[in-house]
Amino acid sequence: MKDYFKMKLWGVSFYKPLFKEELKNVLSTTNEENLVNVLIYCYNKYSDMHPEVLEEVFSEYRRELNKAI
């Protein structure tokens, strides 16, 4: 996962709606191979702060994640 994406997510992590939109932007620009890396990073870093956002956003990408695994 690129450091740029990590910085952007961290920068908006204090505000749930912005975090959700930025996470969607990150995922839309990430290729299938990196989806798993993004998922792991986000759950490790933000599962305490925004578990419902992670579940909602990543549920939209389950098909792609299953292909990548």
N, CA, C and O atoms as a printed pandas DataFrame, in Angstrom:
     atom_number atom_name residue_name chain_id  residue_number  x_coord  y_coord  z_coord
0              1         N          MET        A               1    0.847   -1.179    0.000
1              2        CA          MET        A               1    0.000    0.000    0.000
2              3         C          MET        A               1    0.887    1.235    0.000
3              4         O          MET        A               1    1.865    1.312    0.745
4              5         N          LYS        A               2    0.549    2.166   -0.814
5              6        CA          LYS        A               2    1.384    3.358   -0.943
6              7         C          LYS        A               2    1.282    4.233    0.296
7              8         O          LYS        A               2    0.225    4.346    0.917
8              9         N          ASP        A               3    2.399    4.845    0.637
9             10        CA          ASP        A               3    2.428    5.745    1.785
10            11         C          ASP        A               3    1.484    6.925    1.603
11            12         O          ASP        A               3    0.931    7.442    2.574
12            13         N          TYR        A               4    1.304    7.344    0.368
13            14        CA          TYR        A               4    0.399    8.449    0.072
14            15         C          TYR        A               4   -1.021    8.124    0.545
15            16         O          TYR        A               4   -1.679    8.959    1.166
16            17         N          PHE        A               5   -1.492    6.898    0.248
17            18        CA          PHE        A               5   -2.822    6.490    0.671
18            19         C          PHE        A               5   -2.913    6.398    2.185
19            20         O          PHE        A               5   -3.927    6.769    2.778
20            21         N          LYS        A               6   -1.870    5.911    2.798
21            22        CA          LYS        A               6   -1.851    5.812    4.260
22            23         C          LYS        A               6   -1.963    7.194    4.892
23            24         O          LYS        A               6   -2.700    7.379    5.860
24            25         N          MET        A               7   -1.243    8.150    4.354
25            26        CA          MET        A               7   -1.293    9.517    4.884
26            27         C          MET        A               7   -2.681   10.126    4.690
27            28         O          MET        A               7   -3.195   10.802    5.582
28            29         N          LYS        A               8   -3.278    9.893    3.543
29            30        CA          LYS        A               8   -4.608   10.437    3.286
30            31         C          LYS        A               8   -5.631    9.842    4.238
31            32         O          LYS        A               8   -6.463   10.566    4.784
32            33         N          LEU        A               9   -5.580    8.532    4.445
33            34        CA          LEU        A               9   -6.530    7.901    5.356
34            35         C          LEU        A               9   -6.327    8.398    6.782
35            36         O          LEU        A               9   -7.294    8.691    7.484
36            37         N          TRP        A              10   -5.083    8.494    7.204
37            38        CA          TRP        A              10   -4.807    8.975    8.554
38            39         C          TRP        A              10   -5.278   10.425    8.723
39            40         O          TRP        A              10   -5.791   10.793    9.780
40            41         N          GLY        A              11   -5.106   11.223    7.705
41            42        CA          GLY        A              11   -5.485   12.626    7.765
42            43         C          GLY        A              11   -6.975   12.858    7.930
43            44         O          GLY        A              11   -7.380   13.887    8.469
44            45         N          VAL        A              12   -7.797   11.923    7.476
45            46        CA          VAL        A              12   -9.251   12.077    7.598
46            47         C          VAL        A              12   -9.861   11.090    8.587
47            48         O          VAL        A              12  -11.085   11.006    8.696
48            49         N          SER        A              13   -9.045   10.358    9.293
49            50        CA          SER        A              13   -9.557    9.305   10.176
50            51         C          SER        A              13  -10.368    9.844   11.350
51            52         O          SER        A              13  -11.133    9.100   11.964
52            53         N          PHE        A              14  -10.213   11.111   11.664
53            54        CA          PHE        A              14  -10.936   11.708   12.789
54            55         C          PHE        A              14  -12.410   11.925   12.476
55            56         O          PHE        A              14  -13.211   12.087   13.397
56            57         N          TYR        A              15  -12.788   11.932   11.200
57            58        CA          TYR        A              15  -14.155   12.248   10.795
58            59         C          TYR        A              15  -14.691   11.122    9.911
59            60         O          TYR        A              15  -14.252   10.944    8.775
60            61         N          LYS        A              16  -15.632   10.377   10.446
61            62        CA          LYS        A              16  -16.115    9.158    9.800
62            63         C          LYS        A              16  -16.564    9.344    8.348
63            64         O          LYS        A              16  -16.146    8.557    7.499
64            65         N          PRO        A              17  -17.390   10.339    8.014
65            66        CA          PRO        A              17  -17.807   10.467    6.603
66            67         C          PRO        A              17  -16.641   10.706    5.642
67            68         O          PRO        A              17  -16.620   10.155    4.541
68            69         N          LEU        A              18  -15.686   11.515    6.051
69            70        CA          LEU        A              18  -14.512   11.736    5.190
70            71         C          LEU        A              18  -13.667   10.480    5.066
71            72         O          LEU        A              18  -13.166   10.164    3.987
72            73         N          PHE        A              19  -13.512    9.771    6.163
73            74        CA          PHE        A              19  -12.744    8.525    6.146
74            75         C          PHE        A              19  -13.382    7.529    5.181
75            76         O          PHE        A              19  -12.689    6.888    4.391
76            77         N          LYS        A              20  -14.687    7.407    5.251
77            78        CA          LYS        A              20  -15.396    6.476    4.367
78            79         C          LYS        A              20  -15.197    6.847    2.902
79            80         O          LYS        A              20  -14.903    5.980    2.079
80            81         N          GLU        A              21  -15.351    8.103    2.574
81            82        CA          GLU        A              21  -15.169    8.544    1.185
82            83         C          GLU        A              21  -13.729    8.355    0.717
83            84         O          GLU        A              21  -13.491    7.931   -0.414
84            85         N          GLU        A              22  -12.782    8.665    1.578
85            86        CA          GLU        A              22  -11.375    8.509    1.193
86            87         C          GLU        A              22  -11.017    7.040    1.020
87            88         O          GLU        A              22  -10.260    6.686    0.116
88            89         N          LEU        A              23  -11.557    6.184    1.882
89            90        CA          LEU        A              23  -11.316    4.754    1.731
90            91         C          LEU        A              23  -11.875    4.256    0.405
91            92         O          LEU        A              23  -11.232    3.458   -0.278
92            93         N          LYS        A              24  -13.048    4.714    0.039
93            94        CA          LYS        A              24  -13.611    4.340   -1.267
94            95         C          LYS        A              24  -12.720    4.821   -2.402
95            96         O          LYS        A              24  -12.520    4.103   -3.382
96            97         N          ASN        A              25  -12.184    6.029   -2.277
97            98        CA          ASN        A              25  -11.276    6.549   -3.307
98            99         C          ASN        A              25  -10.013    5.700   -3.406
99           100         O          ASN        A              25   -9.554    5.383   -4.503
100          101         N          VAL        A              26   -9.462    5.339   -2.265
101          102        CA          VAL        A              26   -8.262    4.497   -2.261
102          103         C          VAL        A              26   -8.560    3.169   -2.948
103          104         O          VAL        A              26   -7.781    2.708   -3.782
104          105         N          LEU        A              27   -9.676    2.564   -2.601
105          106        CA          LEU        A              27  -10.013    1.264   -3.181
106          107         C          LEU        A              27  -10.303    1.364   -4.675
107          108         O          LEU        A              27   -9.997    0.439   -5.427
108          109         N          SER        A              28  -10.879    2.460   -5.104
109          110        CA          SER        A              28  -11.181    2.598   -6.528
110          111         C          SER        A              28   -9.925    2.765   -7.374
111          112         O          SER        A              28   -9.947    2.494   -8.574
112          113         N          THR        A              29   -8.838    3.206   -6.764
113          114        CA          THR        A              29   -7.589    3.384   -7.510
114          115         C          THR        A              29   -6.583    2.265   -7.257
115          116         O          THR        A              29   -5.448    2.321   -7.731
116          117         N          THR        A              30   -7.005    1.256   -6.510
117          118        CA          THR        A              30   -6.116    0.146   -6.163
118          119         C          THR        A              30   -6.420   -1.047   -7.058
119          120         O          THR        A              30   -7.581   -1.361   -7.321
120          121         N          ASN        A              31   -5.371   -1.702   -7.519
121          122        CA          ASN        A              31   -5.591   -2.883   -8.347
122          123         C          ASN        A              31   -5.966   -4.078   -7.471
123          124         O          ASN        A              31   -5.831   -4.030   -6.248
124          125         N          GLU        A              32   -6.434   -5.144   -8.106
125          126        CA          GLU        A              32   -6.942   -6.307   -7.370
126          127         C          GLU        A              32   -5.897   -6.935   -6.452
127          128         O          GLU        A              32   -6.230   -7.397   -5.361
128          129         N          GLU        A              33   -4.648   -6.955   -6.881
129          130        CA          GLU        A              33   -3.612   -7.584   -6.060
130          131         C          GLU        A              33   -3.386   -6.832   -4.748
131          132         O          GLU        A              33   -3.027   -7.438   -3.739
132          133         N          ASN        A              34   -3.595   -5.528   -4.760
133          134        CA          ASN        A              34   -3.360   -4.734   -3.556
134          135         C          ASN        A              34   -4.579   -4.599   -2.654
135          136         O          ASN        A              34   -4.469   -4.059   -1.553
136          137         N          LEU        A              35   -5.737   -5.077   -3.096
137          138        CA          LEU        A              35   -6.922   -4.992   -2.251
138          139         C          LEU        A              35   -6.729   -5.698   -0.916
139          140         O          LEU        A              35   -7.163   -5.203    0.124
140          141         N          VAL        A              36   -6.090   -6.830   -0.947
141          142        CA          VAL        A              36   -5.853   -7.578    0.293
142          143         C          VAL        A              36   -4.942   -6.779    1.213
143          144         O          VAL        A              36   -5.172   -6.735    2.421
144          145         N          ASN        A              37   -3.922   -6.153    0.665
145          146        CA          ASN        A              37   -3.013   -5.342    1.482
146          147         C          ASN        A              37   -3.746   -4.163    2.111
147          148         O          ASN        A              37   -3.515   -3.833    3.274
148          149         N          VAL        A              38   -4.621   -3.534    1.349
149          150        CA          VAL        A              38   -5.392   -2.409    1.877
150          151         C          VAL        A              38   -6.314   -2.896    2.995
151          152         O          VAL        A              38   -6.418   -2.256    4.041
152          153         N          LEU        A              39   -6.971   -4.010    2.775
153          154        CA          LEU        A              39   -7.863   -4.566    3.786
154          155         C          LEU        A              39   -7.111   -4.854    5.082
155          156         O          LEU        A              39   -7.555   -4.458    6.160
156          157         N          ILE        A              40   -5.998   -5.529    4.983
157          158        CA          ILE        A              40   -5.215   -5.872    6.177
158          159         C          ILE        A              40   -4.748   -4.613    6.888
159          160         O          ILE        A              40   -4.872   -4.508    8.109
160          161         N          TYR        A              41   -4.222   -3.674    6.149
161          162        CA          TYR        A              41   -3.754   -2.433    6.753
162          163         C          TYR        A              41   -4.889   -1.712    7.474
163          164         O          TYR        A              41   -4.739   -1.298    8.623
164          165         N          CYS        A              42   -6.017   -1.567    6.798
165          166        CA          CYS        A              42   -7.134   -0.812    7.375
166          167         C          CYS        A              42   -7.692   -1.491    8.620
167          168         O          CYS        A              42   -7.988   -0.816    9.606
168          169         N          TYR        A              43   -7.839   -2.794    8.594
169          170        CA          TYR        A              43   -8.359   -3.475    9.777
170          171         C          TYR        A              43   -7.363   -3.416   10.931
171          172         O          TYR        A              43   -7.768   -3.304   12.088
172          173         N          ASN        A              44   -6.087   -3.489   10.639
173          174        CA          ASN        A              44   -5.083   -3.362   11.702
174          175         C          ASN        A              44   -5.052   -1.963   12.300
175          176         O          ASN        A              44   -4.893   -1.805   13.510
176          177         N          LYS        A              45   -5.200   -0.961   11.467
177          178        CA          LYS        A              45   -5.037    0.426   11.895
178          179         C          LYS        A              45   -6.331    1.068   12.393
179          180         O          LYS        A              45   -6.302    1.848   13.345
180          181         N          TYR        A              46   -7.470    0.751   11.761
181          182        CA          TYR        A              46   -8.696    1.510   12.006
182          183         C          TYR        A              46   -9.872    0.688   12.525
183          184         O          TYR        A              46  -10.978    1.220   12.628
184          185         N          SER        A              47   -9.677   -0.575   12.852
185          186        CA          SER        A              47  -10.817   -1.388   13.289
186          187         C          SER        A              47  -11.400   -0.908   14.613
187          188         O          SER        A              47  -12.585   -1.123   14.871
188          189         N          ASP        A              48  -10.601   -0.265   15.455
189          190        CA          ASP        A              48  -11.124    0.277   16.706
190          191         C          ASP        A              48  -11.892    1.571   16.482
191          192         O          ASP        A              48  -12.846    1.862   17.203
192          193         N          MET        A              49  -11.481    2.346   15.489
193          194        CA          MET        A              49  -12.084    3.660   15.239
194          195         C          MET        A              49  -13.345    3.572   14.386
195          196         O          MET        A              49  -14.353    4.210   14.692
196          197         N          HIS        A              50  -13.287    2.781   13.317
197          198        CA          HIS        A              50  -14.374    2.774   12.326
198          199         C          HIS        A              50  -14.716    1.352   11.861
199          200         O          HIS        A              50  -14.664    1.076   10.662
200          201         N          PRO        A              51  -15.062    0.457   12.775
201          202        CA          PRO        A              51  -15.341   -0.923   12.332
202          203         C          PRO        A              51  -16.521   -1.030   11.370
203          204         O          PRO        A              51  -16.494   -1.833   10.437
204          205         N          GLU        A              52  -17.561   -0.217   11.597
205          206        CA          GLU        A              52  -18.742   -0.292   10.732
206          207         C          GLU        A              52  -18.450    0.249    9.332
207          208         O          GLU        A              52  -19.005   -0.241    8.349
208          209         N          VAL        A              53  -17.598    1.239    9.242
209          210        CA          VAL        A              53  -17.212    1.783    7.929
210          211         C          VAL        A              53  -16.409    0.739    7.163
211          212         O          VAL        A              53  -16.646    0.514    5.976
212          213         N          LEU        A              54  -15.467    0.107    7.837
213          214        CA          LEU        A              54  -14.657   -0.911    7.171
214          215         C          LEU        A              54  -15.529   -2.055    6.667
215          216         O          LEU        A              54  -15.375   -2.507    5.533
216          217         N          GLU        A              55  -16.435   -2.516    7.507
217          218        CA          GLU        A              55  -17.304   -3.619    7.105
218          219         C          GLU        A              55  -18.171   -3.230    5.909
219          220         O          GLU        A              55  -18.317   -4.006    4.965
220          221         N          GLU        A              56  -18.735   -2.046    5.950
221          222        CA          GLU        A              56  -19.598   -1.599    4.864
222          223         C          GLU        A              56  -18.833   -1.439    3.550
223          224         O          GLU        A              56  -19.268   -1.929    2.507
224          225         N          VAL        A              57  -17.710   -0.761    3.608
225          226        CA          VAL        A              57  -16.954   -0.486    2.391
226          227         C          VAL        A              57  -16.335   -1.761    1.824
227          228         O          VAL        A              57  -16.404   -1.999    0.618
228          229         N          PHE        A              58  -15.733   -2.579    2.679
229          230        CA          PHE        A              58  -15.094   -3.786    2.163
230          231         C          PHE        A              58  -16.097   -4.841    1.723
231          232         O          PHE        A              58  -15.756   -5.711    0.922
232          233         N          SER        A              59  -17.325   -4.786    2.227
233          234        CA          SER        A              59  -18.331   -5.746    1.768
234          235         C          SER        A              59  -18.633   -5.519    0.290
235          236         O          SER        A              59  -18.998   -6.458   -0.418
236          237         N          GLU        A              60  -18.486   -4.295   -0.176
237          238        CA          GLU        A              60  -18.685   -3.990   -1.594
238          239         C          GLU        A              60  -17.591   -4.601   -2.474
239          240         O          GLU        A              60  -17.785   -4.787   -3.676
240          241         N          TYR        A              61  -16.468   -4.903   -1.882
241          242        CA          TYR        A              61  -15.316   -5.411   -2.639
242          243         C          TYR        A              61  -15.050   -6.890   -2.387
243          244         O          TYR        A              61  -13.995   -7.397   -2.767
244          245         N          ARG        A              62  -15.979   -7.583   -1.761
245          246        CA          ARG        A              62  -15.757   -8.997   -1.423
246          247         C          ARG        A              62  -15.467   -9.860   -2.646
247          248         O          ARG        A              62  -14.594  -10.727   -2.593
248          249         N          ARG        A              63  -16.169   -9.641   -3.722
249          250        CA          ARG        A              63  -15.943  -10.451   -4.925
250          251         C          ARG        A              63  -14.508  -10.287   -5.413
251          252         O          ARG        A              63  -13.843  -11.274   -5.727
252          253         N          GLU        A              64  -14.027   -9.048   -5.477
253          254        CA          GLU        A              64  -12.657   -8.796   -5.910
254          255         C          GLU        A              64  -11.647   -9.382   -4.940
255          256         O          GLU        A              64  -10.620   -9.925   -5.348
256          257         N          LEU        A              65  -11.949   -9.268   -3.640
257          258        CA          LEU        A              65  -11.040   -9.829   -2.630
258          259         C          LEU        A              65  -10.978  -11.344   -2.735
259          260         O          LEU        A              65   -9.901  -11.926   -2.606
260          261         N          ASN        A              66  -12.093  -11.981   -2.964
261          262        CA          ASN        A              66  -12.089  -13.444   -3.103
262          263         C          ASN        A              66  -11.282  -13.880   -4.306
263          264         O          ASN        A              66  -10.624  -14.919   -4.258
264          265         N          LYS        A              67  -11.315  -13.114   -5.385
265          266        CA          LYS        A              67  -10.504  -13.432   -6.558
266          267         C          LYS        A              67   -9.024  -13.268   -6.265
267          268         O          LYS        A              67   -8.202  -14.069   -6.711
268          269         N          ALA        A              68   -8.680  -12.211   -5.501
269          270        CA          ALA        A              68   -7.290  -11.912   -5.220
270          271         C          ALA        A              68   -6.665  -12.945   -4.283
271          272         O          ALA        A              68   -5.464  -13.207   -4.347
272          273         N          ILE        A              69   -7.486  -13.523   -3.418
273          274        CA          ILE        A              69   -6.959  -14.516   -2.471
274          275         C          ILE        A              69   -6.882  -15.817   -3.177
275          276         O          ILE        A              69   -6.467  -16.815   -2.588
